[in-house]
Structures are given as C-alpha cells and as structure tokens.
C-alpha cells in the first residue's frame, strides 16, 4: 500500500513501515493530486479532510493523529466508504501535566497555596478528569461543569456553569470545539462569560483557540488575574495583541509531549492495521523513548512539588521562546509560530522521572505519586 503522511506525525515512518511505503511531506503540500495513487492518508488537525481533498482519489483510509475531529467531514467519509480513525485521549496526560505546571505557576504568581484555591473545570472528559485528579492531589477543591455528562448521568457532581464561574479562583477549559446550537463551545468565552467569573480569577485555555472570542475577551480580561493561553483563535496567524494579554503563553504545545505524540501514532497505526486486516508488528513498549528514565534530586528542596514539576517540564521556558515572536516581522509570524511547533524539543511526561526526596518530604511524596512521578525516599532506621 502507498501511505501519504504529514511529516510532523511523530515517528510515522518507523511505525507504519510494515503496512506499506510511507511518503512523508509537509502538511501544506497535502493535496488531491498528491493522493492520486494513495491508499492511506495520515494527517494532523491542520489538514482539512473533505471532498475537496479526497474526491476522485483511491484513498481507502484516513487517520488523524489528533484528539479533535473538527477538521474532518465524517459524513463525506461515510458516504464514500472511507475508513477513519483518530487518537482520542492520546495527549490527555500531556495536557494535564501542562495544566499542573500552569496551576503551580498561578500559585507562585498569586502568592497563594493550592489548598486555598478552587478550580473550575469546564469539560470533564479525558483531559478534564485528569486535571481534576492532579488538582485534587495538589490540594485544590475542584468544581466540574459538563452539561452533556450531566444529562447522560444525572450526577450532581456536574454543576451549572454560573455556579462554577462564581465560585472558582481558577477556570480551566477542556471542551471540544462545537458550533451547533446545542452545547456550543465556539466563542463561549467572551464578555458575558468573563463578567460572571470572580474578580481576579485566573483563566487557563488548553482546549481550542476559537473557544475564546478574542475580540470580546480583550474588552473585559482586565478584570481577571493570571491568564494562561496555549491556543489562539486564528492559529497560526495569532494575534500578538492577545498574546501580550497573557501572563503565560505557549504555541499550542500542551499536548506535545513525546509520549502523547507517540501514543497518537500508535493508536492510528493499530486502527489502520485493523481496517485492512493486517497484523501489526511495531510495539510501543519496546520503543526506546518508552524506557527513558531520569532522576531529579530534590533532597535539599524547600518546595519539592513545584521543583519536581518545573524540572520535569518548564512551562516558563516555552513561554520565553514564544515571546520572541514580538521581534519577528508581521509577515514572518505565521512561519515562526509553525516552526516552534514543528521543532518543539522532546518533552517527557512525569512518569519518566524519579523524584529523589528527603526524609521530611513524606507528604510531597504522596502528591508526586499522584502526579505519576516515581518517588525515592530514604527509610528511617
């Protein structure tokens, strides 16, 4: 089989080589002509998958190494008997750990302890549920909002949006992009949403850029405290003005851990194998990345939880690199934004790290285990 793949899909040649001949190309070169003799198309969320791309091609299977599917026309694929798969949940741990880093920075910048703060989580799916677990381990009280889950389960744990906004010191967004009249999330955050939030509350968005109506948001965001943005409304042509409003900003890389990207590739690989009734040979657990382990010495640390997270993943380093866009000419900013994502350095999830703690760090040890760190602590004689 002939496989056309976005070259930014992590290790795609290595993983898919046993299923066919893999040709990797930049996303902006994926077009109908290129697919004239292709059997499989592998994309990311930047490629629109619809009739304009696929009409008249022999493509039998499409996969997107992404959580979301708002770039795909599922009706067209069904009508034309084209198989489809994506990677829901593949980067959930990566995003949740990014949010953990953001939450600790919010605590430092606001001068408040985690157990003094209430976190409102909008969207309690793969990512939101993990963020809840992490935030609870840190000592925060979590308030959840998820209207579809409230209807489905009838569970009172899912609270009305107004209640979450009024009570939360931090709001973290984890919703899919939905433009329908029911439970729409497109532009859900604007003047009205922010005006209902607590004065000085923090806002974190790692979901989709278009969840925030930036034009409306800019008029009221001054009443907020710390703003953390990983996504922007008009990516990759982001508004530098919006970027300047954020206390912490990153170029849509919350889900860019090497682990998350590798899981995404593995998920679509196995789906492709199942679709074509092919045995798959590549094994995620035998990958070199899977077995990389490192130790963080925290025996002398006075703030071991913060130091462990910061040394495993420095969100502020990503923020610093992103801010270099200010010095880039306007006509080059799209290319700069895309290059930051395309050349993002390897980032490992917390499970790759062992936190070496001192005897006095027993409380921190329990928290770090909940954050998926391995923990080494001396046992008293």
C-alpha positions in Angstrom: 0.0 0.0 0.0 1.0 3.6 -0.5 0.8 5.8 2.5 0.9 9.6 2.4 1.7 11.1 5.9 2.2 14.5 7.4 5.9 14.6 8.3 5.1 16.1 11.7 3.4 12.9 12.8 5.8 11.5 15.4 7.9 8.5 14.2 5.3 7.9 11.4 7.8 6.3 9.0 9.2 3.9 11.7 5.7 2.9 13.0 3.9 2.5 9.6 6.7 0.9 7.5 5.3 -2.6 7.9 2.0 -1.6 6.4 3.3 0.0 3.2 5.6 2.5 1.6 5.4 5.7 3.6 5.9 9.1 2.0 6.2 12.0 4.4 5.5 15.5 3.3 4.8 18.9 4.9 1.1 19.4 5.7 0.8 22.4 3.3 1.6 20.1 0.4 -1.1 17.5 1.0 -3.5 17.9 -1.9 -5.7 15.9 -4.2 -3.0 15.5 -6.9 -0.6 14.0 -4.4 -3.2 11.5 -3.4 -3.9 10.2 -6.9 -2.4 6.8 -6.2 -2.5 6.7 -2.3 -4.3 4.1 -0.2 -3.8 5.7 3.2 -3.7 9.3 4.3 -2.3 10.3 7.7 -2.9 13.9 8.8 -2.9 16.2 11.8 -5.5 18.7 12.7 -4.1 21.4 10.4 -5.3 19.5 7.3 -9.0 19.8 6.2 -10.3 16.3 5.3 -13.2 16.7 3.0 -14.5 16.2 -0.6 -12.2 19.0 -1.9 -9.2 16.9 -0.8 -10.4 13.3 -1.5 -12.8 13.4 -4.4 -11.6 11.2 -7.2 -8.7 9.7 -5.2 -8.3 6.0 -4.3 -7.8 6.7 -0.6 -9.5 4.0 1.4 -8.5 5.0 4.9 -7.8 8.3 6.6 -6.4 8.8 10.1 -5.7 11.9 12.1 -3.1 11.8 14.9 -5.2 14.2 16.9 -7.7 14.3 19.7 -10.2 16.5 17.9 -12.0 15.9 14.6 -13.4 19.3 13.8 -11.1 19.3 10.7 -12.8 16.2 9.3 -16.0 15.8 7.3 -17.3 12.5 8.7 -20.4 12.4 6.5 -18.3 12.5 3.3 -16.1 9.7 4.6 -19.1 7.5 5.5 -20.9 8.2 2.2 -17.8 7.1 0.3 -16.9 4.1 2.4 -13.6 5.6 3.5 -12.4 4.4 6.9 -11.4 6.9 9.5 -9.6 6.8 12.9 -8.1 9.4 15.2 -6.4 9.4 18.6 -8.8 10.4 21.4 -7.1 10.6 24.7 -3.6 10.2 23.3 -2.3 13.5 24.6 -4.6 13.7 27.7 -1.8 13.1 30.2 0.5 15.6 28.4 -2.2 18.4 28.6 -3.0 17.5 32.2 0.7 17.8 33.2 0.9 21.1 31.3 -2.0 22.3 33.4 -0.3 21.1 36.5 2.7 23.3 35.6 0.4 26.2 34.9 -1.5 25.8 38.2 1.7 25.8 40.2 2.8 29.0 38.4 -0.5 30.6 39.2 0.0 29.8 42.8 3.5 31.3 42.8 2.4 34.4 40.9 -0.6 35.0 43.1 1.2 34.1 46.3 -1.5 31.6 47.3 -1.2 27.9 48.3 -3.1 25.3 46.2 -5.3 24.4 49.2 -6.6 28.0 49.3 -7.9 27.8 45.7 -11.0 26.4 44.0 -10.5 25.2 40.4 -13.4 25.2 38.0 -13.0 22.6 35.2 -15.2 23.2 32.2 -15.3 19.9 30.3 -14.7 16.7 32.3 -13.6 14.3 29.6 -10.2 12.6 29.0 -8.2 15.8 29.9 -10.6 17.4 32.4 -10.9 14.3 34.5 -7.1 14.0 34.7 -6.7 17.7 35.6 -9.3 17.1 38.4 -7.2 14.2 39.8 -4.0 16.3 39.7 -5.5 19.4 41.2 -7.1 17.4 44.0 -3.8 15.8 44.7 -2.3 19.3 44.9 -4.9 20.2 47.5 -7.4 22.2 45.4 -11.1 21.9 45.5 -12.5 21.1 42.1 -15.9 22.1 40.7 -16.9 20.4 37.4 -19.1 21.6 34.6 -20.0 19.2 31.8 -23.6 19.6 30.5 -23.6 16.5 28.3 -22.3 14.3 31.1 -24.9 15.9 33.5 -27.7 14.9 31.1 -26.2 11.4 30.5 -25.6 10.5 34.1 -27.8 12.8 36.1 -24.9 13.1 38.5 -25.0 16.2 40.7 -21.2 16.4 40.6 -21.5 18.3 37.4 -22.5 21.8 38.4 -24.2 24.7 36.4 -21.8 27.0 34.6 -22.9 30.0 36.5 -22.1 28.3 39.8 -18.6 27.2 38.6 -17.8 30.7 37.4 -18.9 32.5 40.5 -17.1 30.2 42.9 -13.8 29.3 41.2 -10.5 31.1 41.7 -9.2 29.4 38.5 -11.1 28.3 35.4 -9.5 25.7 33.2 -11.1 25.0 29.8 -11.2 21.4 28.4 -14.0 21.4 25.9 -14.2 20.2 22.3 -15.0 22.8 19.6 -18.7 22.6 19.0 -20.5 25.1 16.7 -24.1 23.6 16.9 -26.9 25.3 18.7 -26.8 22.6 21.5 -24.0 23.0 24.0 -22.0 25.2 21.6 -18.5 26.0 22.8 -17.3 28.2 19.9 -16.8 31.7 21.3 -18.2 30.6 24.7 -15.7 32.7 26.5 -16.3 36.4 25.9 -17.7 39.4 27.7 -20.6 37.6 29.4 -18.5 34.6 30.5 -15.7 36.7 32.0 -18.1 39.1 33.7 -19.5 36.1 35.6 -16.1 35.0 36.8 -14.7 36.1 40.2 -12.8 39.3 40.1 -9.1 38.5 39.8 -9.7 34.8 38.9 -7.3 33.0 36.6 -8.1 31.5 33.3 -6.3 28.6 31.5 -7.2 27.6 28.0 -5.7 24.4 26.5 -8.7 23.3 24.5 -9.3 25.2 21.2 -8.5 28.8 20.3 -12.0 29.5 18.9 -13.5 28.7 22.3 -12.5 32.3 23.2 -13.9 35.2 21.3 -10.7 37.2 21.4 -12.4 40.5 20.3 -14.9 40.4 23.1 -12.4 38.8 25.6 -10.0 41.7 25.2 -12.6 44.2 26.4 -13.1 42.5 29.8 -10.0 40.5 30.5 -8.6 43.3 32.7 -10.9 42.1 35.5 -9.1 38.7 35.5 -5.9 37.8 37.3 -3.5 35.4 35.6 -4.2 34.3 32.0 -2.6 31.2 30.6 -3.2 30.6 26.8 -1.9 27.6 24.8 -4.3 28.1 21.9 -5.4 31.1 19.9 -8.4 31.9 17.8 -6.8 32.4 14.4 -3.9 30.0 14.5 -1.3 30.0 13.0 -1.9 33.7 12.3 -2.2 34.5 16.0 -3.0 38.0 17.4 0.2 39.3 19.1 -2.1 41.7 21.0 -3.9 38.7 22.6 -0.5 37.2 23.3 0.5 40.3 25.2 -2.5 40.0 27.4 -1.5 36.5 28.6 0.8 36.1 31.7 1.8 32.7 30.4 1.5 31.8 26.7 2.7 28.8 24.6 2.3 27.9 20.9 -0.3 25.2 21.1 2.1 22.6 22.6 0.2 21.5 25.8 -0.3 18.1 24.2 3.1 17.9 22.6 4.9 15.5 25.0 6.8 12.9 23.1 4.7 10.3 24.9 1.5 11.8 23.8 2.6 12.1 20.2 3.9 8.5 20.2 0.6 7.2 21.6 -1.3 9.1 18.9 0.8 7.5 16.2 0.4 4.1 17.8 -3.4 4.4 18.0 -3.9 5.3 14.3 -1.4 2.6 13.3 -3.4 -0.1 15.1 -6.6 1.3 13.6 -5.1 1.1 10.1 -4.0 -2.5 10.7 -7.5 -3.4 11.9 -9.2 -1.7 9.0 -7.0 -3.6 6.4 -7.0 -6.9 8.5 -3.2 -6.7 8.8 -1.1 -8.0 11.7 0.9 -5.1 13.2 4.5 -5.6 14.2 5.5 -2.3 15.8 5.3 -2.3 19.7 5.0 0.9 21.7 6.5 -0.6 24.8 9.7 -1.7 23.0 10.3 1.8 21.8 13.5 3.5 23.2 11.5 6.5 24.3 9.2 4.4 26.4 12.1 3.3 28.6 14.0 6.6 29.2 14.2 7.3 32.9 15.8 10.2 34.8 16.2 11.2 38.5 15.5 14.6 39.9 17.4 15.3 43.2 15.0 17.2 45.5 16.6 16.3 48.8 17.5 19.9 49.6 14.3 21.4 48.1 12.0 23.5 50.3 9.3 23.3 47.6 9.7 19.8 46.2 6.4 19.5 44.4 6.9 22.7 42.4 10.6 21.9 41.8 9.8 18.4 40.6 7.2 19.7 38.1 9.4 22.7 37.0 12.4 20.5 36.3 10.4 17.8 34.5 8.7 20.4 32.4 9.4 24.2 32.4 6.3 25.9 31.1 8.0 29.3 31.5 10.8 28.2 29.1 8.2 27.6 26.5 6.6 31.0 27.2 10.0 32.7 26.9 10.7 31.1 23.5 7.2 32.0 22.2 7.7 35.7 23.2 10.5 36.0 20.6 7.6 36.4 18.1 7.5 40.1 19.2 10.7 40.8 17.3 9.6 38.9 14.2 8.3 40.9 11.3 4.5 40.5 10.9 4.8 38.8 7.6 7.0 36.1 9.2 5.0 35.5 12.4 2.9 32.6 10.9 6.1 30.8 9.9 7.7 31.5 13.3 4.6 30.1 15.1 4.6 27.0 13.0 8.4 26.5 13.4 8.0 26.5 17.2 5.6 23.6 16.9 7.4 21.7 14.2 10.8 22.0 16.0 9.5 21.5 19.6 12.1 19.8 21.7 11.5 16.4 23.2 9.4 16.7 26.3 8.9 13.6 28.5 5.9 13.1 30.8 6.3 12.9 34.6 6.3 9.1 34.6 9.8 9.2 33.2 11.1 10.9 36.3 12.0 9.7 39.8 11.8 12.3 42.5 14.6 11.7 45.0 13.2 13.2 48.2 14.5 13.7 51.8 13.0 12.1 54.9 11.0 15.2 55.7 9.2 15.1 52.3 6.7 12.3 53.0 3.7 14.5 52.3 5.2 15.6 49.0 5.9 12.0 48.1 2.2 11.2 48.1 1.3 14.2 45.9 4.1 13.4 43.4 3.0 9.8 43.1 -0.5 11.1 42.2 1.2 13.2 39.5 2.8 10.0 38.1 6.3 10.6 39.3 8.3 7.7 40.6 9.4 8.5 44.2 12.6 7.6 46.0 12.7 8.4 49.7 15.0 7.1 52.4 13.5 4.8 55.0 14.4 5.8 58.6 16.4 3.2 60.5 
